[in-house]
Amino acid sequence: MMIQRVSADSQEILLSVVKNVNGGTLSAGAACVYELGTNMDGVRVTTPATATLGAFAGVTVEAIADQTKGRIRLYGFQSQIYVTNDTSNAIAAGDILIPVNGQTWLARSGAGNGLSGFVIAGEAYATATAGGVTAAYKKGFVRAL
């Protein structure tokens, strides 16, 4: 685990080294979950699935190729978090973002009341057009402890 020293000129962050067992590259800013079951070791991470959404590990700091190790953010501000919008709800700064089954992006869960959520949106993302949902990199705050 890596903890950045506190100073008046920088933010506090907490990083962890993990191994990607996703079967493909996890891009920078991607949501990932701990692998559960007999292979669970607290190091192996993969793409979120319905049964593992509660095992949210954090957000990748850089791209992590399959079967290699890289860093994820467990706590602190991140300038690029992969999020998606939808056609009915825009994302507002302060909204709770949650992992999505089979995806490496995070989606809006609801208003940011501070009571739950691993990731808090740091900036707005407009409602998608009728043509479909898109994903983009947006600022946010991770608290996956």
C-alpha positions as CSV (number, residue, x, y, z in Angstrom):
1,M,0.0,0.0,0.0
2,M,1.2,3.5,-0.8
3,I,0.2,6.5,1.2
4,Q,1.0,10.0,0.0
5,R,2.4,12.3,2.7
6,V,0.1,15.0,3.8
7,S,1.2,18.6,3.0
8,A,-0.6,21.9,2.5
9,D,0.2,21.7,-1.3
10,S,-1.1,18.2,-2.1
11,Q,-4.0,15.9,-1.5
12,E,-4.0,12.7,0.5
13,I,-4.1,9.6,-1.6
14,L,-4.0,5.9,-0.9
15,L,-3.0,3.4,-3.6
16,S,-2.7,-0.4,-3.7
17,V,-0.9,-2.7,-6.0
18,V,-3.1,-5.3,-7.7
19,K,-2.9,-8.0,-10.4
20,N,-5.3,-7.8,-13.3
21,V,-6.9,-11.2,-14.1
22,N,-9.7,-9.7,-16.2
23,G,-8.6,-11.4,-19.5
24,G,-7.9,-8.1,-21.1
25,T,-6.4,-4.7,-20.3
26,L,-8.0,-2.5,-17.7
27,S,-7.7,1.0,-18.9
28,A,-6.7,4.0,-16.7
29,G,-9.7,5.2,-14.7
30,A,-11.5,1.8,-14.9
31,A,-13.5,0.4,-12.0
32,C,-12.4,-3.0,-10.8
33,V,-13.5,-5.5,-8.2
34,Y,-11.6,-8.1,-6.2
35,E,-11.9,-11.6,-7.6
36,L,-14.0,-13.8,-5.3
37,G,-14.0,-17.5,-4.7
38,T,-11.2,-20.0,-4.3
39,N,-8.7,-17.6,-6.1
40,M,-9.4,-14.6,-3.9
41,D,-6.2,-13.3,-2.3
42,G,-6.9,-9.6,-2.0
43,V,-4.6,-8.8,-4.9
44,R,-6.4,-10.2,-8.0
45,V,-8.9,-7.8,-9.6
46,T,-11.3,-8.1,-12.5
47,T,-14.3,-6.5,-14.2
48,P,-17.3,-6.0,-12.0
49,A,-20.1,-8.6,-12.3
50,T,-23.5,-8.8,-10.6
51,A,-22.3,-11.1,-7.9
52,T,-19.1,-9.0,-7.2
53,L,-20.4,-5.4,-7.3
54,G,-20.0,-5.1,-3.5
55,A,-16.3,-6.2,-3.8
56,F,-15.4,-2.9,-5.4
57,A,-11.6,-2.6,-5.2
58,G,-11.0,0.9,-6.6
59,V,-10.1,2.8,-9.8
60,T,-7.1,2.1,-11.9
61,V,-4.4,4.8,-11.8
62,E,-2.9,3.6,-15.1
63,A,-3.7,1.0,-17.7
64,I,-3.0,-2.5,-16.4
65,A,-2.4,-5.3,-19.0
66,D,-3.9,-8.7,-18.3
67,Q,-1.9,-10.9,-15.9
68,T,0.3,-7.9,-14.8
69,K,0.4,-5.8,-11.7
70,G,-0.5,-2.1,-11.5
71,R,-1.9,0.5,-9.1
72,I,-5.5,1.3,-8.1
73,R,-6.7,4.3,-6.1
74,L,-8.4,3.4,-2.8
75,Y,-8.8,6.9,-1.5
76,G,-8.5,10.4,-2.9
77,F,-9.1,12.7,-5.8
78,Q,-8.7,11.2,-9.3
79,S,-8.8,13.4,-12.4
80,Q,-9.8,10.6,-14.8
81,I,-12.6,8.1,-13.7
82,Y,-14.4,6.3,-16.5
83,V,-18.1,7.1,-16.1
84,T,-21.2,6.6,-18.2
85,N,-24.4,8.7,-18.6
86,D,-27.9,7.7,-19.6
87,T,-30.8,9.2,-21.4
88,S,-32.8,10.1,-18.4
89,N,-30.4,11.3,-15.7
90,A,-27.4,13.6,-16.0
91,I,-24.5,13.2,-13.5
92,A,-24.1,16.1,-11.2
93,A,-21.0,16.9,-9.0
94,G,-21.7,15.1,-5.7
95,D,-23.7,12.2,-7.2
96,I,-22.8,8.7,-6.0
97,L,-21.2,6.5,-8.7
98,I,-21.3,2.7,-8.5
99,P,-19.8,-0.2,-10.5
100,V,-21.8,-1.7,-13.3
101,N,-22.2,-5.4,-14.2
102,G,-19.8,-6.4,-17.0
103,Q,-18.4,-2.9,-17.4
104,T,-15.3,-1.0,-16.3
105,W,-17.1,2.3,-16.0
106,L,-19.1,3.7,-13.1
107,A,-22.7,4.9,-13.3
108,R,-24.9,7.3,-11.4
109,S,-26.6,5.9,-8.4
110,G,-28.3,9.0,-7.0
111,A,-27.9,12.2,-5.2
112,G,-24.7,12.7,-3.2
113,N,-25.9,12.6,0.4
114,G,-22.6,11.3,1.6
115,L,-24.2,8.3,3.2
116,S,-23.0,5.6,0.8
117,G,-21.0,5.1,-2.3
118,F,-17.4,4.2,-3.2
119,V,-17.0,7.0,-5.7
120,I,-18.4,10.6,-5.7
121,A,-18.7,12.5,-9.0
122,G,-16.5,15.5,-9.0
123,E,-18.0,17.1,-12.1
124,A,-21.1,17.1,-14.2
125,Y,-21.8,14.8,-17.2
126,A,-24.8,15.8,-19.4
127,T,-27.6,13.4,-20.1
128,A,-27.0,11.2,-23.1
129,T,-28.8,11.8,-26.4
130,A,-31.5,9.5,-27.6
131,G,-28.9,7.8,-29.7
132,G,-27.4,6.0,-26.8
133,V,-25.2,6.0,-23.7
134,T,-21.6,7.0,-23.8
135,A,-18.7,6.8,-21.4
136,A,-16.1,9.5,-20.7
137,Y,-13.4,10.4,-18.3
138,K,-14.5,12.7,-15.5
139,K,-13.1,13.9,-12.2
140,G,-14.1,12.2,-8.9
141,F,-13.3,11.2,-5.4
142,V,-12.6,7.6,-4.5
143,R,-13.2,6.2,-1.0
144,A,-13.0,2.4,-1.4
145,L,-11.8,1.7,2.1
